[in-house]
Structure formats: C-alpha cells, structure tokens
Amino acid sequence: MTLTIEVPGIPQPGGSKRAFKRGERIIVTDDNPKARPWKDRVIAEARLVLGARPALDGPLHLSIEFRMPRPKGHYGKKGLRASAPRYPTTRPDSSKLARCTEDSLTEAGVWRDDAQVVIQVVEKRYDEKPGATIRVSAIEE
C-alpha cells in the first residue's frame, strides 16, 4: 500500500525547538513562525488521503520531493535564464524540510512513530508550483 500526498505551498523547515514549563503545562515553541502553517497544510492533506484507515504499521519507505519557488534573479526579459540552476543549494536544507514534514505526518496519524521510516529519499528542486509530493509505502518483510 502506498499513500501519495500532494501539499501545495512553500515548504518550510522545522526550526529549533524550545520547551519550557508554565505552571503545570509544558510548552514547546518552534523558532520558525512559518513552520506551523506548513505543518497544518501537510496534516490536512495527509488526513484527506489517509481517510478512515489506521496508521501504517511496520517498516516504511518515505519519499519526499520538495518543490521550491525560484528567485526572481533566475528570470530575464525572455523568461527563465539558461544559466538558472535546477536544484537549490541554499537554505533551507533538505533534512530540516524533511524533519518538519515527518513531524506533521506523525501528527496526522499516517504512522505511529517516524522511527518506522527505514528508507528515506528526499529531493529538493526548483519548480513553478511550490509544494511537496510525499509517498509513504509499507515495506513487506
């Protein structure tokens, strides 16, 4: 079984986490304020695809293709410059993008724990339509 989840929008990295206690509650904050809207989008799209199915169990294969918006400098008067790179080698790095998305998939109930992901492929490239394509597959043992 493979779940394919399409998430529109500009992918965001998970920022550094900070936890503190306020009264009896423990509060965890993220230093990237744009991470929460991205997480909410991933959660919503994942829940739509997952439907009433239970969380995936056992070892999983995760593939994420992040599509980042191109900077304005990649365009000239006649459109995309021939010298414009295909892949972004700037921040955010792909591992932080993946971390934020994995946390969202856990919260959405796609799997019980992201430790179940034993194979992971992450790609980051430029695209006219920013977003992410997420594929999660159960691995038969």
Number of C-alpha atoms within 10 A of each C-alpha: 9 13 16 17 20 18 21 16 17 16 28 26 22 25 17 10 10 10 10 10 9 8 7 6 8 9 11 10 12 14 11 13 12 15 18 16 14 23 22 15 18 29 22 16 17 24 18 12 14 18 9 8 10 11 14 20 13 16 18 21 16 22 19 23 18 24 24 22 17 20 10 8 9 13 14 10 6 6 8 13 12 9 8 14 12 11 14 18 11 7 9 15 13 21 14 16 21 25 16 20 26 24 16 22 24 16 18 21 17 24 21 16 17 17 11 16 19 12 13 12 11 14 15 22 17 17 14 9 13 17 21 22 15 21 16 22 17 17 15 8 5
